[in-house]
Amino acid sequence: MKPEKRGRALVTGASRGIGAAVARRLAADGFPVIVNYRSRADDAEAVVGAIREAGGEAVAHGFDVSDGAATREALEGLLAEDDRAITVVVNNAGVTQDMPFPAMDWTAWERVTRTTVDGFFNVTQPLIMQMISQRWGRIVNMSSVSAHRGNRGQVNYAAAKASLVGATRSLALELAKRKVTANVVSPGLIDTDMTSEVPMNIVEQIVPMRRMGNVEEVAAVVSFLVSDEASYVTGQVIGVDGGFR
């Protein structure tokens, strides 16, 4: 099935880093892409500009995925202005607010979990029936190596990202007979703003490949998971981590 027959792709948190790379890759694959952002409008428009310059189709749309009412309103607007279904969702939006657990306050816990866990629900649930009616859909949730091995100072982040794994596996079971897949991509240390302060000597000690990954390597896995070649892949967690466990 050609991408234009499948509908549009929505990538959350796509103004930079992994999200931006995923948006560019899906556009190169032929999907019209919705580049979501919360506050970095200029960065999101730059991603859209790069996609269009390369011959792809994209629009930027700002909304906070942790806000259920705002997200639903935004999705309704996106569906009203374009009759093409949204059948690919990449839940990439996430934030960190690291600190030792004894010092962690409710604000730090809530901000991180609401963006990742509530964001997954707020974005995905309203679009499920479209995928079911199309008898085709792809959901990719971006987790983290922290969900599987933990990390000091990231109890909130690890909890949020681990929640996506359980939710994805359960959703995959519900949707499998409808030809809608749900999978998790779990990056390790990827060269982004979030990891810019990690010393290279530490990377070489803990990552068997002795380097950080790049965002294009993560985007390539997402590209596969939303393709027809991955039609029999669902409920899986795929690490992109250089062997880091």
C-alpha positions as CSV (number, residue, x, y, z in Angstrom):
1,M,0.0,0.0,0.0
2,K,1.4,3.4,-1.0
3,P,1.9,5.9,1.8
4,E,-0.6,8.4,0.3
5,K,-3.3,5.7,0.7
6,R,-2.6,5.2,4.4
7,G,-3.3,8.7,5.6
8,R,-1.2,11.1,7.6
9,A,1.5,10.7,10.2
10,L,1.5,12.6,13.5
11,V,4.8,12.9,15.4
12,T,4.6,14.5,18.8
13,G,7.5,16.5,20.2
14,A,8.9,16.8,16.7
15,S,10.5,20.2,16.8
16,R,14.0,18.8,17.5
17,G,16.0,15.7,18.3
18,I,14.6,12.3,17.7
19,G,11.1,13.6,16.9
20,A,12.4,15.9,14.2
21,A,14.4,13.1,12.7
22,V,11.4,10.8,12.7
23,A,9.2,13.5,11.0
24,R,11.8,14.0,8.3
25,R,12.2,10.2,7.7
26,L,8.4,9.6,7.5
27,A,8.0,12.5,5.1
28,A,10.8,11.0,3.0
29,D,8.9,7.7,3.1
30,G,5.9,9.5,1.5
31,F,3.7,10.3,4.5
32,P,2.2,13.8,4.9
33,V,3.5,14.6,8.4
34,I,2.1,16.7,11.2
35,V,5.0,18.1,13.2
36,N,3.7,18.7,16.8
37,Y,5.4,21.0,19.2
38,R,4.6,22.5,22.6
39,S,6.6,25.8,22.6
40,R,9.3,25.7,20.0
41,A,7.3,27.0,17.1
42,D,10.3,28.3,15.2
43,D,12.1,25.0,15.4
44,A,9.0,23.1,14.3
45,E,8.6,25.4,11.3
46,A,12.3,24.8,10.4
47,V,11.6,21.0,10.4
48,V,8.6,21.6,8.1
49,G,10.7,23.8,5.9
50,A,13.4,21.1,5.6
51,I,10.7,18.5,4.7
52,R,9.2,20.7,2.0
53,E,12.5,21.6,0.6
54,A,13.2,17.9,0.2
55,G,9.9,17.4,-1.6
56,G,7.8,16.1,1.2
57,E,4.6,17.4,2.8
58,A,4.3,18.7,6.3
59,V,2.6,21.1,8.6
60,A,3.4,22.3,12.1
61,H,0.8,22.2,14.8
62,G,1.3,23.4,18.4
63,F,-0.4,21.8,21.3
64,D,0.6,20.4,24.7
65,V,0.0,16.7,24.7
66,S,-0.3,16.6,28.5
67,D,-3.5,18.8,28.3
68,G,-6.3,16.5,27.3
69,A,-8.8,19.1,26.3
70,A,-6.3,21.1,24.3
71,T,-5.1,17.9,22.5
72,R,-8.6,16.8,21.6
73,E,-9.5,20.3,20.3
74,A,-6.3,20.3,18.2
75,L,-6.9,16.8,16.8
76,E,-10.5,17.7,15.9
77,G,-9.1,20.8,14.1
78,L,-6.6,18.7,12.2
79,L,-9.3,16.2,11.1
80,A,-11.7,19.0,10.1
81,E,-9.2,20.8,7.9
82,D,-8.0,17.8,6.0
83,D,-10.2,14.7,5.2
84,R,-7.2,12.4,5.2
85,A,-7.2,10.1,8.3
86,I,-4.3,10.2,10.8
87,T,-3.3,6.5,10.8
88,V,0.3,6.8,12.0
89,V,1.0,8.1,15.5
90,V,4.5,8.4,16.9
91,N,4.3,9.4,20.6
92,N,7.7,11.0,21.1
93,A,6.9,14.0,23.3
94,G,8.6,13.8,26.7
95,V,10.4,15.8,29.3
96,T,12.9,15.2,32.1
97,Q,13.0,16.7,35.5
98,D,15.8,14.7,37.2
99,M,16.5,14.7,40.9
100,P,17.0,12.1,43.7
101,F,13.7,10.6,44.8
102,P,13.8,11.8,48.4
103,A,14.0,15.4,47.0
104,M,11.4,14.8,44.2
105,D,8.2,16.9,44.7
106,W,4.8,16.2,43.1
107,T,5.4,18.8,40.4
108,A,8.4,17.0,39.1
109,W,6.6,13.7,39.2
110,E,3.4,15.0,37.6
111,R,5.1,17.0,34.8
112,V,7.1,14.0,33.6
113,T,4.4,11.4,33.9
114,R,1.6,13.6,32.5
115,T,3.6,14.4,29.4
116,T,4.6,10.8,28.6
117,V,1.7,8.7,30.0
118,D,-1.2,11.1,29.7
119,G,0.2,12.4,26.4
120,F,0.1,8.9,25.0
121,F,-3.6,8.6,26.0
122,N,-4.6,12.1,24.9
123,V,-3.1,11.7,21.5
124,T,-3.8,8.1,20.7
125,Q,-7.2,7.3,22.0
126,P,-9.1,9.8,19.9
127,L,-7.5,8.5,16.7
128,I,-8.0,4.7,17.3
129,M,-11.4,4.4,15.7
130,Q,-10.0,6.0,12.5
131,M,-7.4,3.4,12.3
132,I,-9.8,0.6,13.0
133,S,-12.2,1.9,10.3
134,Q,-9.3,2.1,7.8
135,R,-8.2,-1.4,8.8
136,W,-4.7,0.0,8.9
137,G,-2.8,1.8,11.5
138,R,0.6,2.2,13.2
139,I,1.3,3.3,16.7
140,V,4.9,3.8,17.8
141,N,5.7,4.8,21.4
142,M,9.1,6.2,22.3
143,S,10.3,4.7,25.6
144,S,13.9,4.7,26.9
145,V,16.6,2.4,28.2
146,S,15.9,4.0,31.6
147,A,12.5,2.1,31.6
148,H,14.3,-1.3,31.5
149,R,17.5,-0.7,33.6
150,G,16.6,2.3,35.7
151,N,18.8,5.4,36.2
152,R,19.7,7.4,39.3
153,G,17.6,10.6,39.6
154,Q,15.1,9.4,37.1
155,V,12.4,7.6,39.1
156,N,9.7,9.7,37.5
157,Y,11.1,9.4,33.9
158,A,11.7,5.6,34.2
159,A,8.2,5.1,35.6
160,A,6.7,7.1,32.8
161,K,8.6,5.3,30.1
162,A,8.0,1.9,31.6
163,S,4.3,2.6,31.6
164,L,4.4,3.0,27.9
165,V,5.7,-0.6,27.5
166,G,2.8,-2.1,29.4
167,A,0.2,0.1,27.7
168,T,1.6,-0.7,24.2
169,R,1.6,-4.4,24.8
170,S,-1.9,-4.4,26.0
171,L,-3.1,-2.1,23.1
172,A,-1.3,-4.3,20.6
173,L,-3.5,-7.3,21.7
174,E,-6.7,-5.2,21.4
175,L,-5.9,-4.0,17.9
176,A,-4.1,-6.9,16.3
177,K,-7.1,-8.3,14.4
178,R,-7.9,-4.9,13.1
179,K,-4.5,-4.7,11.3
180,V,-3.4,-1.9,13.6
181,T,0.0,-2.5,15.2
182,A,1.5,-0.9,18.3
183,N,5.2,-1.1,19.2
184,V,7.8,0.6,21.4
185,V,11.1,2.0,20.3
186,S,13.5,2.3,23.3
187,P,16.6,4.5,22.6
188,G,19.7,4.4,24.7
189,L,22.2,7.2,24.6
190,I,21.4,9.2,21.5
191,D,23.3,12.3,20.5
192,T,20.7,15.1,21.3
193,D,20.5,18.1,23.5
194,M,19.4,15.9,26.3
195,T,22.7,14.0,26.3
196,S,25.0,16.8,25.4
197,E,26.6,16.9,28.9
198,V,27.4,13.2,29.1
199,P,31.2,12.8,28.9
200,M,32.4,10.6,26.0
201,N,34.6,8.6,28.4
202,I,31.4,7.6,30.3
203,V,29.7,6.6,27.0
204,E,32.7,4.4,26.1
205,Q,32.5,2.7,29.4
206,I,28.8,1.8,29.4
207,V,27.9,1.4,25.7
208,P,29.4,-1.7,24.1
209,M,29.6,0.1,20.7
210,R,31.5,2.8,22.5
211,R,29.6,5.7,21.0
212,M,26.3,7.4,21.1
213,G,23.6,6.7,18.6
214,N,22.3,9.3,16.2
215,V,18.7,10.4,15.7
216,E,18.6,9.0,12.2
217,E,19.3,5.5,13.5
218,V,16.2,5.8,15.7
219,A,14.1,7.2,12.9
220,A,15.1,4.3,10.7
221,V,13.6,1.8,13.2
222,V,10.4,3.9,13.3
223,S,10.3,3.9,9.5
224,F,10.4,0.1,9.5
225,L,7.7,-0.2,12.1
226,V,5.2,1.9,10.2
227,S,5.9,0.2,6.9
228,D,3.9,-2.7,5.3
229,E,7.0,-4.9,5.9
230,A,6.3,-4.7,9.6
231,S,2.7,-5.8,9.3
232,Y,3.4,-8.9,11.5
233,V,5.3,-7.0,14.1
234,T,3.3,-5.8,17.1
235,G,3.6,-5.5,20.9
236,Q,7.4,-5.4,20.6
237,V,10.0,-3.3,22.3
238,I,12.9,-2.6,20.1
239,G,16.1,-1.2,21.6
240,V,18.3,1.3,19.7
241,D,21.0,1.4,22.3
242,G,24.3,0.1,21.0
243,G,24.0,-3.0,23.2
244,F,23.5,-0.9,26.4
245,R,21.3,-2.8,28.8
